[in-house]
Amino acid sequence: MRSEETVTLAARYDEPCDTRADYGTFFDELLTLATAAPLGPATGERIRDYVMPWLETHPLGSFDRYSDRSYVRSYLGRCPRTHWEALVMSWKRGNATTIHGHPAFAGYHFADGVFRVEIFEPVTDRTSRRVGERIIDRRECLFAVGAPGRFDNHLHRITCLSETGHSLHVYSDDALQGVTFTEAE
């Protein structure tokens, strides 16, 4: 169990979020695929195989709302029954997340732009150590499956390295409940 001082992404993210009702059909199909079988690596493969071709024919230019302070989130859908959600993140050069975790499933579909994805492992319940890095410079999908009921799975930080960029994220629960960490010295 984490300490009472646990800080989540919700406490650190203060940009307004949009909700886009015009993506209901996309989200309904995504939700069907996400919940078709017990959560596991096959879930990520089904979602990837649906989202990546969809991105080929649905550019994310209509999500060109940016902030100098942080990436901007636009929800494509959220299900109150299953808690799954999908959102587009719009990024400017230098926008970065904090080091944070996610619910049991987290899928990142990079549509355009160049990104650095740093991977961390916990050192304590508040600090983490960087253990890897990957540069994403084309359409690509990464996903992780972790422990259910936790929001400290797959610790990472994403930074936009290009002028702008877009990514489509799929989570099995409210991603803003992701636990944040600081980098160990």
Secondary structure as GFF3:
##gff-version 3
##sequence-region A 1 185
A	DSSP	alpha_helix	9	12	.	.	.	ID=ss1
A	DSSP	beta_strand	18	19	.	.	.	ID=ss2
A	DSSP	three_ten_helix	21	23	.	.	.	ID=ss3
A	DSSP	alpha_helix	24	34	.	.	.	ID=ss4
A	DSSP	alpha_helix	41	57	.	.	.	ID=ss5
A	DSSP	three_ten_helix	61	63	.	.	.	ID=ss6
A	DSSP	beta_strand	72	78	.	.	.	ID=ss7
A	DSSP	beta_strand	85	92	.	.	.	ID=ss8
A	DSSP	beta_strand	99	102	.	.	.	ID=ss9
A	DSSP	beta_strand	105	112	.	.	.	ID=ss10
A	DSSP	beta_strand	115	122	.	.	.	ID=ss11
A	DSSP	beta_strand	127	136	.	.	.	ID=ss12
A	DSSP	beta_strand	140	145	.	.	.	ID=ss13
A	DSSP	beta_strand	153	160	.	.	.	ID=ss14
A	DSSP	beta_strand	164	171	.	.	.	ID=ss15
A	DSSP	three_ten_helix	175	177	.	.	.	ID=ss16
A	DSSP	beta_strand	180	183	.	.	.	ID=ss17
###
